[in-house]
């Protein structure tokens, strides 16, 4: 029996080492045992850590969940919306563990399993920057291991955080976000809107003019004509369960307050946000990810990689705003290569 167990363990290690032929398995010196090692004392909770958040209006909690353990590469994920949950990042579980990369889910205040104060004064970018710094400290992330990936609204938060706290970062990933909300609005109006059938656009505009966003017809028009072309290009009936869950649970108060009610451009508190002129001050190695069919201008996202001091651009040619799903291999291969190149001192 002992010999059989030894054989099974050996075979498991062999197949694990063969699971990632392009980039190899885990980094030298890292094992399955070390990757899945317990790092917290006491009863184990599957990597979940609840972080206290103290404010002038009360005390709240932030939900995080660590997957894996890598002392050199710890990737904290910022979801978009604003107001979505962490759940659409679950695709990472199919790619990053095989590379030995640690990643951390984090529901921002007002989303998912974190507290929801139901108070729009909390939906504020500078406050979220400080919240993120609280999370970093609580998780023990630092310049030797801390990679920050922000998607969409999370990209805004990631850029703003880097502009204040980049000395805490090892690497920065800006996914599917421009550095200027006015230019994002301009792209939506001058490029994306003009790609719609004029009759469909006219009907959408009429609904928006009435402020009738709860009208079922609004989403009936947007799903096939806009969402399926620029949000996720997979057939609607095949949209992934994690993505559907995240979108279904979006905090509408948070979304409308910061983004605005319309899907074309931006009209909330973020409407005037623009950090283009500040990007040259970012010295942290930075990956900008864009997609050909994105809601964001891919040329602008390419430009971001040239504006920072150490930039790289990844284009997902078959993808849209959720290109971690609809151009998945391109996205994941490019992300993994960046993480390993920065860790290896090659960027």
Protein Blocks (a to p, Z undefined) as FASTA:
>chain_A
ZZmmmmmmmmmmmmmmmmmmmnopadehiafklmmpcfbecjdehhpacdddddfkbccd
dddddedjdfkbccddddehehiafklmmmmmmmmmmnopacdddddehiajbccehpak
lmcfklmmmmmmmmmmmnopafklpccddehjlmmmmmmmmmmmmmmpfbdcdehiafbf
klmmmmmmmmmmmmpcfklmmmmmmmmmnopamlmklmmmmmmmmmmmmmomcdfklgcf
klmmmmmmpcfklmmmmnopbfghcfbfklmgccklmmmmpmbdcdddddfkbcbdfklm
mmmmmmpmbdcddddfkbcfklmlmmmmlmmmmmmmmmmmmmnopZZ
